[in-house]
Amino acid sequence: QLRRYEELIQFCEETLQLAERNSVPLCLDEHLENINLDSYGFSVKSWRYYLIAKSYFFIGKLEEAHQFLKKYEQTTPAEYKCGKQSQQSVSLLSKTISELLRLKVAGNEAFQAGKYSEAVEHYTAALLSNAESLHFSAICFGNRAAAYQAMGQILDAIADCSLAIALDTSYCKVISRRASLYELIRDYDQAENDLRRLISLLEEQLQDNMSMPSEKLDNVRNNLHRANLRLSALERDARKRTSLNMYLILGIEPSCSAVDIKRAYRKAALRHHPDKAGNFLVRSENIDDTVWSEIVNAIRRDADYLFKIIGKAYAILSDPTMKNK
């Protein structure tokens, strides 16, 4: 679906000049035969601006969407704008984008200032305010994961990375981050899986986009080189057969008492129970059944795995014999 919106954006942008020369009145929410050309029309050019803005919104590029909505407002005289229903649609989209961008910027600024808890609050508010742009939600999950990691909440960071990846399967930055997080808890198999996935995506980018600007092409090549180096180092570490970092998984210190261990386990198990994973996600009308099913299955699979390692960590740390091995 992401590619479909990108193709629509490309088509609209490529035909803007043609649209200017052959402009006819259209309306977003009415069929041509029902249009009153004297009062409800607006140009094909403006219609393209709206479609581009909506498409950018769906693929998570809200800054670009905001710019094209501005162009729509600037180039469409009031007498050529759509009827009441369409104007409400444009106005609602504009308000939604402005609010989501405000929350995202506030989160980014808080993160840069080292106010990680505040950043989490802003990203969470953005997630709760957004039901349509799953790719924007993926960005917010990825950003919130970075904040959680900075706070030392590794499980929360892994969970958010997994949600982001379920929503955007080609999100290289977050796949790389989750690999690093798995490496922190010494789950080398999962880290290796993510790095191999990252390498595959970067190789696809090189094959499919050889005509991209040289600077961007060099960046992809450098990322691919670093990913391969990381994978080689990870494979060496994996051969050491080191056990999982149980303390980091539960977010506790080795000096913690049995009571502290049990409390940490209950908190983690409750917070990351698979039945709660992705409950707040709302399916929007622009997502088809197959895509939504894949998202739900990925969320459930990753949540099941995280829940299992929480249980494994507690089983070992709550057993004095196993704990001291």
Protein Blocks (a to p, Z undefined) as FASTA:
>chain_A
ZZmmmmmmmmmmmmmmmmmmmgccddfkbcfklpcfklmgccfklmmmmmmmmmmmmnop
amlmmmmmmmmmmmmcfklmccfklmmmmmmmmmmmmmmmmmmmmmmmmmmnopaklmmm
mmmmmmmmpcklmmlmmmmmmmmmmmmmmnopaklmmmmmmmmmmmmmklmklmmmmmmm
mmmnopaklmmmmmmmmmmmmmmmmmmmmmgcfklmmmmmmmmmmmmmmmmmmmmmmmno
pacdfklmnopafkbcfklmmmmmmmmmmmmgfklgoklpccdfklcfklmmmmmmmmmm
mmmmmmmmmmmmmmmmmmmklmmZZ
